[in-house]
Structure formats: structure tokens, C-alpha cells
Amino acid sequence: MGQERLLIGIDFSKSRSDLALLKSNGQILKAHKAFANSRAGYDQAKELILKTIQEHNLTGLDVAGEATSYYWLPMFIHFEEDTDLAAYSPNLYLLNPKWVHWYKKAQPKDHKNDQSDPRYIGDYLRVHRPTTSWHYDDRWAPVRILTRLRSHLVKTVTREKNLLSLYLFLDYTTYTDRKPFSKHLSAISQTLLKDPTLLESFADDDLEDLVELLQEQSNNSLKDPLESARRLRQVMQERYELPDKLGTSIQHGIDILLDTINALQSQIKRVETQIMEMTREGYPEISWLDSVPGVGQVLASGIASEIGEIRRFLDHQVWDDHSQSYRSRRSSEVTDAISKYAGLWWPDNSSGNFQAEDKRLSREGNSYLRFYILEAADCMRRSLPVFARYYQSKADQATHHKHKRALVLTGSKALDLFVALLRKGEFYRAKEQAS
């Protein structure tokens, strides 16, 4: 029996999985074959794979697919758990679509379609085989589904809030600038925004009557109702006068956006409850990160689930120029690797005598991990003085985008702490406690 393995490149979409079958030496056995991306399609693809292995006397199976949303996941799980394929020691590799894109760029010009893409995916596996293969993580995958859903919902709420701010500008021009209430989505603020007649009374009515109205509508919860009434009067006096029909349409938009935001926030709380229930026991990594003031169980779940088992970063072998041999990563190298994985690093940009003064944040990597790290960093700067000082120092140094720049740098500092806790398996202790 020969020692060659079968290489399979798969281009996934919602409805189809397009396959190309190659030998280890690059010889094409099947340039293209399409199957439905379903259980029935998997069974047909499996039949073709087994037939090809037997016909060409091959010894093993290597499968590569692009990480296209989650369309690859069901088929990959079946590949790993299929007892008929187990005899051929299948290795599964999940590729970044950008890797394949740039590999194809280096080849002679070809079509960009479902017929040619699987062949390039399989050939990329032959030439640039990743150092680690994919395995279904029964422990973290279910958590990751929920934390990524929460990320999606939070970003959706942000988009809806931005649109609401635009509508508020159209109808109440300076509402978000004057800030009559600490939050323009507070209960009292929403009550007024949904009732234009109440807001219009602030233009001319006596301030004492307006203060009484605010106290009544807010159940006496306002700290300074007189100041809120004054600011609302300014808002109503500074607004543009719009045509009646246009104003009616804008008011409908405000009502709908407020209801949408409230509904989304309710669903976020629902997802967060499910995350906390799922990770209450059996996840010490989440407990270690949760011990950091300001992080909380939900953000800790998002960070830990995206990093997964820390051993996969620790056990990776790197070449040591000094000893001229391979060795395991050092602590700083583990942090650097996870920073690159999260897209929280600044690649050098130099050539010859040129050295760029400004380095751009990579942003390429796991966007969900980056999202949760930055959310955690934003909370930590409010809870930990050392992170508050660090954030403020970076904000003071920035000439533009002060908050974004300071938050990203604070997130990079927070990641150092998270990796240290996961690597050592310890709970957070302030320096005073540690000493």
C-alpha cells in the first residue's frame, strides 16, 4: 500500500459544499464535485471519498475548508465523528479565507467561482499546512455560540442607538447635546420622547409646573428636576420647525426605535442569563477572569471561550536561534500569540532605511475576542485605579480619537493580565494583596 494521503478542499456555502480531491503531490483526482450542505449531501460526499481512497490506494485523509460563517461546522463535526473515516486518520483544517485569497493571488490568473475555489483550498493545504488541526471543542463551543450571539446583539443595539440619535437631532435638535437627563434612554426620557405634547409644554409653561410634572413622571427619582426642566426648555426653544407630515414620520421612527432598542436589550439580558447558567460550574477559567474587578461572568465567558484551552498556545513549538532547536513558547511569547490572534497588535512597517512613524492596529484576527477584551478593559478602567490611570495617561497622549486609542492600549494591558491568570490558573490579586 502507498503512503499518500487524500487532500480535500471544500468551499462552503449555505446550500452547497463544493469539493476538490487531490493527492499529496498535488495531482488532481477530482477537480470539482458539488453536494448539498446537508446530512444527505454529506453521505454522498463520504461515499465519493471512500471510493477515491480505495481506488487510488491512499492511506489517509486531510480535509481543509474556509471558515465561512458557521456553514462549515456541521460537516466538520461529522468528518471527525464518522467511524467509517476513522480508519484513515482524518485531519481537519480550518483556514482563514484571506490565506487562500492571497495564495490564489500568487498563482496564474484564474476564474473566481465555486468550480475553481475548492482546488485552491486543497492546494493551499498541500503547500502551507497549518501547524494545528481542528477538533470539535465540546466544552467551549456551546458557550461560544451564546457569547457571539450576545456580541451581535450588543452591536445591533449600538447601531439602533446611533440611528435614534439622528432622529432626535431632526426632531429635537440639541436633545443629546443639552442632556436634560443623565441618560437619554432613561425611563423618564423615553416617556417624554414618546409623548410630543408633553415635551411641547416645556417651551412656554411655568418652570415650577414643569418641575412638578417631571417629579410626577419620574416618581421623584430625578436629582435636580429644576435643571432638567431648564435644559428641556432650551431644547424646545432651539429645535427646528419641521413640516407637520415630516415631523409625524420622524416621531413614528423615534417610537419604533425606542421599542426596538428596549426589545434588544431585553434579549441581551436573556442571553446573558443563559451564559451565566451554562458556565456556573465546570469552568474554572471563567472564575479566574471573573475575579478581576469590573469584568464579570459574562465578559469572562466571552474571553475564555474564544481563547479556549490555553495549552494550545503554550504547547506550540517555536524555533530558538540561540539553541538552534525547537522549544515551547515563553510567557511573553504566549501573550504575543494571543494578541495577534485577537488582532490587538501593531505590525512593523519598514523597508530599507524607511521606518514608519505610525503603526496601524492589525484588527485581523478573532473579532469576538477583541470585542470582549475591549469591553472588559472599559469596565476595568472604572473599577481598578491602576487601569484608570493607564487609560487616562494614554488618552492624554493622543492627539485624536482619544477614547479609542486609550481603550485599545488598555485592552492590550488587560490581555496581559488575562493570559497570566489563565496560564497560572490563579484568581486575581491586587499587588498589595500579593505582596
Phi, psi and omega in degrees: 000138179289172183249016180275148178250155177273128176256132180235125172256132183234130174254111186267143167219179182297321186260336187224160167233116182263126186247148167229135183247128182227160170273168180298334180272003178097353179296129181278124177263326177212109186292325181198136173209127183254140177225156174294141177277073182208176179298320179297318178295322178298316180299322178291319178295319179298319178299317178295319181296312180296320179297317181294319179300316182289321181295324185255010173058048182267158188253343185205183187218127175235127185238133177232139176216154178279146179282076181263100184050227176249013185294339181276338193298309182301318181292322179295320178298319180292322176301316184289325186264356184288119182289332179290329180272344185301330181296342182255018175045062184294136172248131181249135182230129178255120187254143171290125181306331179293326178300312182293322180300313182285331175295318179294327178298330182279353181263165175305148184305133182216172179292153172251095180205176182292342181281326183262332185301316180301326180295320178290327177295314178295321180289327175298319178299322180294320186270321185234059182298125178300153182286337180237142178264166182270140173223143178292127182258095184295338183278315187261334185302315179297323178294319183297324178301316183285319181293325177289326175296317179299317178303316179299316182294319180298317179294326178294318177300318179299318178297318180292324178294321178296319178293321177299320179300322178295315180296323178295323176298319182296319186265321182228081198313315187253020186300312183283339178278318181288332178051067178297336176232158183300328176229129182283001173247018176292167184300315181293322179296316180294323178301315181289318182295331180275354180231086184303329181295324176295316181295321181296333180294340181284351180286324188229338186295161179296139184299322181297319178294323180291322177298317179297322178296316180296319179298320180293314183290332183261005183056042177058035182262353182280138179286320182223078183297330179295316179295321177298318179296319179297317181292322177296322177298318177299318180301313184290331179281337184263356184286154174284148172271119183251156174303147186303313182297320179294318179298323178296317179297318180296320179297320175300318179298318178298315180301314183293318180295320177298316178296320180295315180297317179297320179295318179295318179295326175295320179290326177297316178298323179296315179295319180298322177297318179294322177297314182294323178294319182292325187256013183296325181227149174086009180229075181298330180300321179292322179295321179298316180286326180295337181289346177285124181304130177096343186283302179083163186292323184291310179295322177298322178295319179297318181290311184294322182291327179284324176288323181071214180287120183297339182298332182293338174269329181287320187278353182295130182274134178236154181277131179255114181295328183291312182269353182055047180203167177275147179212168176284159180292145171280171184302313181295327180288328176295315178298317179299319181296318180288327176298317178293322178299326180272352184075024179252064177207164186239098182296145174295149175227093183214156177201121182061236179272357181275134175222115182298135179286323180255132176252134181269141175298135185299306183065356177268128183147208183278101184293331179290319177296316179298319179300313184287327177296316181289325175297317179295318180298322179295324177285322182294326180292342177270346186246335183243120181303322182295323178282329176296316179294318181295315178301313183294321180296321179287326177294322179293329181284336186284144177263339176207161184050050187303311183294314182299313182296313182296323181291320179296317179293323176294323176297322177296320177293319179296322180298323176304317180293316181299315181295320179298317180295317180292320182291320181272345182067047185234159172274157181291138172225134176295157183302325179296320179292318182297322181285000000 
